[in-house]
Amino acid sequence: MADSSDSEALRVSRGHRSDGNSRRLFERTTVIDSIVTEIKGKILSGELKDGDMLASQDELARSMGVSRASLREALSRLSLMGLVETRHGSGTFVKTTRPTDFMNPLSSLLIMDRDSAAELLQARLYIESPVAELAAMNASEEQIRQLGGLIERMRVAYATDDADSYVALDTRFHMLIAESSGNRVLMKVLEIIRNLLPLCIRRFHLSFPARIPTSMQYHEGIYRGIAERNPAAARECMEAHIGFLIKLNDERGDGSQDQD
């Protein structure tokens, strides 16, 4: 199934047509959100029960009128939420949410709305800013080289409209900064939210595709601060970057959409 089916579904539901790479990124992200909402709704309503096996990905994609790529991403999100599990060689099964699942403060069930995303971003602000500062002091030359390489690959991913690669590279960039800090405790704290970072990044960057170049500028500033061994600059750029995401979260929560 081609991605054009995703765009067509969105044109019908939103009443507008794609106008380039940035709009396509936004549309695909919105389609993924819709798939997650539909399947999650069936699970929470009891239409799909614990242990039920979902239809094959080909069949689900056809019945929902979406591409397999979008469906796979949606199933990945549902798996992170603890609502489904994929058993290799068998299929994808409904996994009833247990009370202990709600005890996990970082459950991705909690980060898909505005308020919980704001809490995650606030935590990132207070954790990642000093991490960037420490990285400027402690990063090895090899780690700095790798950070520079990730910046270059992110530029290529954006230029080629490869959203999945961009999200993966962005996530790796932040995790490598944590590794470069030389502080094992802070690194472990960042590892706790490792699985949430792709969701967080996709939520903001791909919902506001015209802002991706701005985000890349922040990443470049963080990298320069680390490469130049300037702890204050690295910290300030990280604070500005996450502050930018907080602003986008407020905009999205208000129901506004980027039309730049």
ROFINU-486741 format. One record per residue: residue number from 1; x, y, z of N, C-alpha, C in turn. Coordinates in steps of 0.1 Angstrom, whole numbers. Example, Ala and Ser with C-alpha at 12.3 -4.5 7.8 and 13.67 -1.06 7.14 Angstrom:
! ROFINU-486741
[1, [132, -57, 78], [123, -45, 78], [132, -33, 78]] [2, [128, -22, 71], [137, -11, 71], [129, 0, 79]] 
This chain:
! ROFINU-486741
[1, [8, -12, 0], [0, 0, 0], [9, 12, 0]] [2, [7, 21, -9], [15, 33, -10], [11, 43, 0]] [3, [20, 52, 3], [18, 63, 13], [7, 72, 9]] [4, [4, 72, -5], [-7, 81, -9], [-20, 79, -3]] [5, [-23, 66, 1], [-35, 63, 8], [-36, 71, 21]] [6, [-25, 72, 28], [-24, 80, 41], [-28, 94, 38]] [7, [-22, 100, 28], [-25, 114, 24], [-39, 116, 20]] [8, [-45, 106, 13], [-58, 108, 8], [-68, 108, 20]] [9, [-65, 99, 30], [-74, 98, 42], [-74, 111, 49]] [10, [-62, 117, 50], [-61, 130, 57], [-67, 141, 49]] [11, [-66, 141, 36], [-73, 152, 28], [-88, 152, 30]] [12, [-93, 139, 31], [-108, 138, 34], [-111, 143, 48]] [13, [-103, 139, 58], [-107, 142, 72], [-104, 157, 75]] [14, [-93, 163, 69], [-89, 176, 72], [-92, 186, 62]] [15, [-97, 182, 50], [-101, 192, 40], [-90, 200, 34]] [16, [-78, 195, 33], [-67, 202, 27], [-58, 192, 19]] [17, [-50, 197, 10], [-41, 189, 2], [-26, 191, 6]] [18, [-19, 180, 5], [-4, 181, 8], [2, 191, -1]] [19, [12, 199, 4], [18, 209, -4], [34, 208, -2]] [20, [39, 196, -3], [53, 194, -2], [58, 185, 8]] [21, [71, 184, 9], [77, 174, 19], [73, 177, 33]] [22, [73, 190, 37], [70, 193, 51], [55, 188, 54]] [23, [46, 191, 45], [32, 187, 48], [31, 172, 48]] [24, [38, 165, 39], [37, 150, 40], [42, 145, 53]] [25, [53, 151, 59], [57, 146, 72], [46, 148, 82]] [26, [40, 159, 82], [29, 162, 91], [18, 152, 89]] [27, [14, 150, 77], [3, 141, 74], [5, 127, 78]] [28, [18, 122, 76], [21, 108, 80], [20, 107, 95]] [29, [25, 117, 102], [25, 117, 117], [10, 117, 122]] [30, [2, 125, 115], [-12, 125, 119], [-19, 112, 116]] [31, [-16, 105, 105], [-22, 92, 102], [-18, 82, 113]] [32, [-5, 82, 117], [-1, 73, 128], [-8, 75, 140]] [33, [-10, 88, 144], [-18, 91, 156], [-32, 86, 155]] [34, [-38, 87, 143], [-52, 82, 141], [-53, 67, 142]] [35, [-43, 60, 137], [-42, 45, 138], [-41, 41, 153]] [36, [-32, 48, 160], [-31, 45, 174], [-44, 47, 182]] [37, [-50, 58, 179], [-63, 61, 186], [-73, 51, 183]] [38, [-74, 47, 171], [-85, 37, 167], [-83, 23, 174]] [39, [-71, 18, 173], [-68, 5, 179], [-69, 6, 194]] [40, [-63, 17, 200], [-64, 18, 214], [-78, 19, 219]] [41, [-87, 26, 211], [-101, 27, 215], [-108, 14, 215]] [42, [-104, 5, 206], [-111, -8, 205], [-106, -17, 217]] [43, [-94, -15, 221], [-89, -22, 233], [-95, -17, 246]] [44, [-95, -4, 247], [-101, 1, 260], [-116, -1, 261]] [45, [-123, -2, 249], [-137, -4, 250], [-141, -19, 252]] [46, [-131, -28, 250], [-134, -42, 252], [-136, -49, 239]] [47, [-137, -41, 228], [-140, -48, 215], [-128, -57, 212]] [48, [-116, -53, 215], [-104, -62, 214], [-100, -66, 228]] [49, [-99, -79, 231], [-97, -83, 245], [-83, -89, 247]] [50, [-79, -91, 259], [-66, -96, 262], [-64, -109, 255]] [51, [-53, -110, 248], [-49, -123, 241], [-54, -123, 227]] [52, [-63, -114, 223], [-68, -114, 209], [-56, -112, 200]] [53, [-56, -119, 189], [-46, -116, 179], [-51, -107, 168]] [54, [-43, -96, 165], [-47, -87, 155], [-46, -93, 141]] [55, [-53, -88, 132], [-52, -93, 118], [-37, -90, 113]] [56, [-33, -96, 103], [-20, -94, 97], [-18, -80, 94]] [57, [-5, -75, 93], [-3, -61, 89], [-8, -58, 76]] [58, [-7, -67, 66], [-13, -64, 53], [-28, -62, 54]] [59, [-35, -71, 61], [-49, -70, 62], [-53, -57, 70]] [60, [-46, -54, 81], [-50, -42, 88], [-47, -30, 80]] [61, [-36, -29, 73], [-33, -18, 64], [-44, -16, 54]] [62, [-49, -27, 48], [-59, -26, 38], [-72, -21, 44]] [63, [-76, -27, 55], [-89, -24, 61], [-89, -9, 66]] [64, [-78, -4, 71], [-78, 10, 76], [-74, 20, 65]] [65, [-70, 15, 53], [-67, 24, 43], [-54, 32, 45]] [66, [-44, 26, 51], [-31, 32, 54], [-20, 24, 49]] [67, [-8, 30, 49], [4, 22, 44], [9, 13, 55]] [68, [16, 3, 51], [22, -6, 61], [32, 1, 70]] [69, [39, 11, 64], [49, 18, 72], [43, 26, 83]] [70, [31, 32, 80], [24, 39, 91], [19, 30, 101]] [71, [14, 18, 96], [8, 8, 106], [19, 3, 115]] [72, [31, 0, 109], [42, -5, 118], [45, 5, 128]] [73, [46, 17, 125], [50, 28, 135], [39, 28, 146]] [74, [26, 27, 142], [15, 28, 151], [16, 16, 161]] [75, [19, 4, 155], [20, -8, 164], [31, -7, 173]] [76, [42, -1, 169], [54, 2, 177], [50, 11, 189]] [77, [42, 21, 186], [38, 30, 197], [29, 22, 207]] [78, [20, 14, 202], [11, 7, 210], [18, -3, 219]] [79, [29, -9, 213], [37, -18, 221], [44, -11, 232]] [80, [49, 1, 230], [55, 9, 240], [45, 13, 251]] [81, [33, 15, 247], [22, 18, 257], [18, 6, 265]] [82, [23, -6, 261], [19, -18, 268], [6, -24, 264]] [83, [1, -19, 253], [-13, -24, 249], [-12, -36, 239]] [84, [-1, -38, 232], [0, -49, 223], [14, -55, 225]] [85, [16, -67, 221], [29, -73, 220], [31, -81, 208]] [86, [42, -80, 201], [45, -88, 189], [53, -100, 193]] [87, [48, -112, 189], [55, -124, 191], [60, -129, 177]] [88, [73, -129, 176], [79, -132, 163], [75, -146, 159]] [89, [70, -147, 146], [66, -159, 141], [51, -162, 143]] [90, [45, -154, 152], [31, -157, 156], [22, -145, 152]] [91, [25, -133, 155], [17, -121, 152], [17, -111, 163]] [92, [7, -102, 162], [6, -91, 172], [-7, -94, 181]] [93, [-5, -94, 194], [-16, -97, 203], [-19, -86, 213]] [94, [-32, -85, 216], [-36, -75, 226], [-31, -79, 240]] [95, [-26, -69, 247], [-20, -71, 260], [-27, -62, 270]] [96, [-35, -68, 278], [-43, -60, 288], [-34, -52, 297]] [97, [-37, -40, 299], [-29, -31, 308], [-32, -35, 322]] [98, [-22, -38, 329], [-23, -42, 343], [-21, -30, 352]] [99, [-26, -30, 365], [-24, -19, 374], [-10, -15, 375]] [100, [-1, -25, 375], [14, -21, 376], [18, -13, 365]] [101, [12, -14, 353], [16, -6, 342], [14, 9, 345]] [102, [3, 12, 352], [0, 26, 355], [9, 31, 366]] [103, [17, 22, 373], [26, 27, 383], [39, 32, 377]] [104, [41, 29, 364], [53, 34, 358], [51, 48, 354]] [105, [58, 58, 360], [56, 72, 358], [60, 76, 344]] [106, [68, 67, 337], [72, 71, 323], [64, 63, 313]] [107, [53, 57, 316], [45, 50, 307], [41, 59, 295]] [108, [43, 54, 283], [40, 63, 271], [25, 65, 270]] [109, [17, 58, 278], [3, 61, 279], [1, 76, 284]] [110, [11, 81, 291], [9, 93, 298], [16, 105, 291]] [111, [23, 103, 280], [30, 114, 274], [24, 119, 261]] [112, [13, 113, 257], [7, 117, 244], [-2, 129, 245]] [113, [-4, 134, 257], [-12, 146, 258], [-4, 158, 262]] [114, [-9, 170, 261], [-2, 182, 263], [5, 183, 277]] [115, [-3, 180, 288], [2, 182, 301], [14, 173, 304]] [116, [12, 160, 301], [22, 150, 304], [35, 153, 295]] [117, [33, 157, 283], [44, 161, 275], [52, 172, 281]] [118, [44, 182, 286], [50, 193, 293], [59, 189, 305]] [119, [54, 179, 312], [62, 174, 324], [75, 167, 319]] [120, [74, 160, 308], [86, 153, 303], [96, 163, 298]] [121, [91, 174, 291], [100, 184, 286], [107, 192, 298]] [122, [99, 194, 308], [105, 201, 320], [116, 193, 326]] [123, [113, 180, 327], [124, 171, 332], [136, 171, 323]] [124, [134, 170, 310], [145, 171, 301], [153, 184, 303]] [125, [146, 195, 305], [153, 208, 306], [163, 208, 318]] [126, [158, 202, 329], [167, 202, 341], [177, 191, 341]] [127, [175, 181, 333], [185, 170, 332], [195, 172, 321]] [128, [190, 175, 309], [199, 176, 297], [208, 188, 296]] [129, [203, 199, 303], [211, 211, 302], [225, 210, 309]] [130, [225, 205, 322], [238, 202, 328], [245, 191, 322]] [131, [238, 181, 316], [245, 170, 308], [253, 176, 297]] [132, [247, 186, 289], [254, 192, 278], [266, 199, 283]] [133, [265, 206, 295], [276, 214, 301], [288, 204, 304]] [134, [284, 193, 310], [295, 183, 314], [301, 177, 301]] [135, [293, 175, 291], [298, 169, 279], [309, 178, 272]] [136, [307, 191, 274], [317, 201, 268], [330, 200, 276]] [137, [329, 195, 288], [342, 194, 296], [348, 180, 294]] [138, [340, 170, 292], [345, 156, 294], [344, 147, 281]] [139, [338, 152, 270], [336, 144, 258], [350, 141, 252]] [140, [352, 128, 248], [364, 125, 241], [364, 130, 227]] [141, [375, 131, 220], [376, 135, 206], [368, 126, 197]] [142, [367, 113, 200], [359, 104, 192], [344, 107, 194]] [143, [340, 110, 206], [326, 113, 208], [322, 126, 201]] [144, [331, 136, 201], [328, 148, 194], [327, 146, 179]] [145, [336, 137, 174], [335, 134, 160], [322, 127, 157]] [146, [318, 118, 165], [305, 111, 163], [293, 121, 163]] [147, [294, 130, 173], [283, 140, 173], [282, 148, 160]] [148, [294, 152, 155], [294, 159, 142], [289, 151, 131]] [149, [292, 138, 131], [287, 129, 121], [272, 128, 122]] [150, [266, 128, 134], [252, 127, 135], [245, 139, 130]] [151, [251, 151, 132], [245, 163, 127], [245, 163, 111]] [152, [255, 158, 105], [256, 157, 90], [245, 147, 86]] [153, [243, 136, 92], [233, 126, 88], [219, 131, 90]] [154, [217, 139, 100], [204, 145, 103], [200, 155, 91]] [155, [210, 162, 86], [208, 171, 75], [204, 163, 63]] [156, [210, 152, 60], [207, 144, 49], [193, 138, 50]] [157, [190, 133, 62], [177, 127, 65], [166, 137, 62]] [158, [168, 149, 67], [158, 160, 64], [157, 163, 49]] [159, [168, 164, 43], [168, 168, 29], [162, 157, 20]] [160, [162, 145, 24], [157, 133, 16], [143, 129, 22]] [161, [137, 137, 31], [124, 134, 36], [123, 121, 43]] [162, [134, 117, 50], [134, 104, 57], [132, 106, 72]] [163, [119, 107, 75], [115, 111, 88], [119, 101, 99]] [164, [118, 88, 96], [122, 78, 106], [137, 79, 109]] [165, [145, 81, 99], [159, 82, 102], [162, 94, 109]] [166, [155, 105, 106], [158, 118, 113], [155, 116, 128]] [167, [144, 110, 131], [140, 108, 146], [150, 99, 153]] [168, [155, 88, 146], [164, 79, 152], [178, 86, 154]] [169, [182, 94, 145], [195, 102, 146], [194, 112, 157]] [170, [182, 119, 158], [180, 130, 168], [181, 123, 182]] [171, [174, 112, 183], [175, 104, 196], [189, 100, 200]] [172, [196, 95, 190], [210, 91, 192], [219, 103, 196]] [173, [217, 114, 190], [224, 126, 193], [223, 130, 208]] [174, [211, 130, 213], [209, 133, 227], [215, 122, 237]] [175, [214, 110, 233], [219, 99, 241], [234, 99, 241]] [176, [240, 103, 230], [255, 104, 229], [260, 115, 238]] [177, [253, 126, 238], [257, 137, 247], [257, 132, 262]] [178, [247, 124, 265], [246, 119, 279], [258, 110, 282]] [179, [262, 102, 272], [273, 93, 274], [286, 101, 275]] [180, [287, 113, 268], [299, 121, 267], [300, 129, 280]] [181, [290, 129, 288], [291, 138, 301], [301, 132, 311]] [182, [303, 119, 310], [312, 113, 320], [306, 110, 333]] [183, [293, 113, 334], [286, 111, 347], [276, 99, 345]] [184, [280, 88, 352], [272, 76, 350], [258, 77, 355]] [185, [256, 85, 366], [242, 86, 372], [233, 94, 362]] [186, [238, 105, 357], [230, 113, 347], [227, 104, 335]] [187, [237, 97, 330], [235, 88, 319], [224, 78, 321]] [188, [224, 72, 333], [213, 63, 336], [200, 69, 336]] [189, [199, 82, 341], [187, 89, 341], [181, 91, 327]] [190, [190, 94, 318], [186, 96, 304], [182, 83, 298]] [191, [189, 72, 302], [185, 59, 297], [171, 55, 300]] [192, [166, 60, 312], [153, 57, 316], [143, 62, 306]] [193, [145, 74, 300], [136, 79, 291], [140, 77, 276]] [194, [150, 68, 274], [154, 65, 261], [143, 61, 251]] [195, [134, 52, 256], [123, 48, 247], [113, 58, 245]] [196, [112, 69, 253], [103, 79, 251], [108, 90, 242]] [197, [121, 91, 241], [126, 102, 233], [121, 102, 218]] [198, [121, 90, 211], [116, 91, 197], [101, 96, 197]] [199, [93, 92, 206], [79, 96, 206], [79, 111, 208]] [200, [87, 116, 218], [87, 130, 221], [92, 138, 209]] [201, [103, 134, 202], [109, 140, 191], [99, 140, 179]] [202, [93, 129, 176], [83, 128, 165], [71, 137, 168]] [203, [66, 138, 180], [55, 146, 183], [57, 160, 180]] [204, [69, 166, 183], [71, 180, 181], [77, 183, 167]] [205, [88, 176, 163], [94, 180, 151], [86, 176, 139]] [206, [79, 165, 139], [71, 161, 127], [57, 167, 127]] [207, [52, 172, 138], [40, 179, 138], [41, 193, 134]] [208, [54, 198, 134], [57, 212, 130], [69, 211, 120]] [209, [67, 205, 108], [78, 202, 100], [86, 214, 95]] [210, [79, 226, 94], [86, 238, 90], [95, 243, 100]] [211, [95, 237, 112], [104, 242, 123], [116, 233, 124]] [212, [117, 222, 116], [128, 213, 117], [141, 220, 115]] [213, [142, 229, 105], [155, 236, 103], [159, 244, 115]] [214, [149, 250, 122], [152, 257, 135], [158, 248, 145]] [215, [152, 236, 146], [156, 226, 156], [171, 222, 153]] [216, [174, 220, 140], [187, 216, 136], [197, 227, 140]] [217, [193, 239, 139], [202, 250, 143], [206, 249, 158]] [218, [196, 246, 166], [199, 244, 180], [208, 232, 182]] [219, [206, 221, 175], [215, 210, 176], [229, 214, 172]] [220, [231, 221, 162], [244, 226, 157], [251, 235, 168]] [221, [243, 243, 174], [248, 251, 185], [253, 243, 197]] [222, [245, 233, 201], [249, 224, 211], [262, 217, 208]] [223, [263, 212, 195], [275, 205, 191], [287, 214, 191]] [224, [285, 227, 186], [297, 236, 186], [301, 239, 201]] [225, [292, 241, 210], [296, 243, 224], [304, 232, 229]] [226, [300, 219, 226], [308, 208, 231], [321, 207, 224]] [227, [321, 208, 211], [333, 207, 203], [344, 218, 207]] [228, [339, 230, 210], [348, 241, 214], [351, 241, 229]] [229, [346, 231, 236], [349, 230, 250], [344, 242, 258]] [230, [332, 246, 254], [326, 258, 260], [313, 253, 268]] [231, [315, 250, 280], [303, 244, 288], [291, 254, 289]] [232, [294, 267, 291], [283, 276, 292], [275, 277, 279]] [233, [281, 277, 268], [275, 277, 255], [267, 265, 252]] [234, [273, 253, 256], [265, 240, 254], [253, 240, 262]] [235, [254, 244, 274], [242, 244, 283], [232, 254, 278]] [236, [236, 266, 274], [226, 276, 270], [219, 271, 257]] [237, [226, 265, 248], [220, 260, 236], [210, 249, 239]] [238, [213, 240, 248], [204, 229, 252], [192, 235, 258]] [239, [193, 245, 267], [182, 251, 273], [173, 258, 263]] [240, [179, 264, 253], [171, 271, 243], [164, 261, 234]] [241, [171, 250, 231], [165, 239, 223], [152, 233, 230]] [242, [154, 230, 242], [142, 224, 249], [131, 234, 252]] [243, [136, 246, 254], [126, 257, 256], [118, 259, 243]] [244, [124, 257, 232], [117, 257, 219], [107, 246, 218]] [245, [110, 234, 222], [101, 223, 222], [89, 226, 232]] [246, [92, 232, 243], [81, 236, 252], [71, 246, 246]] [247, [77, 255, 238], [68, 265, 231], [59, 257, 221]] [248, [65, 248, 213], [57, 240, 204], [47, 232, 211]] [249, [50, 226, 222], [40, 219, 229], [28, 228, 233]] [250, [31, 240, 238], [20, 249, 241], [12, 252, 229]] [251, [18, 254, 217], [11, 257, 205], [2, 245, 201]] [252, [7, 233, 201], [0, 222, 198], [-12, 220, 207]] [253, [-10, 222, 220], [-20, 220, 230], [-32, 230, 228]] [254, [-28, 242, 222], [-39, 252, 219], [-46, 248, 207]] [255, [-42, 238, 200], [-49, 234, 187], [-44, 241, 175]] [256, [-33, 249, 176], [-28, 255, 164], [-19, 246, 156]] [257, [-17, 249, 144], [-8, 241, 135], [1, 251, 128]] [258, [13, 246, 125], [23, 254, 118], [19, 255, 104]] [259, [18, 267, 99], [15, 269, 85], [27, 277, 78]] [260, [39, 277, 84], [50, 284, 78], [54, 278, 65]] 
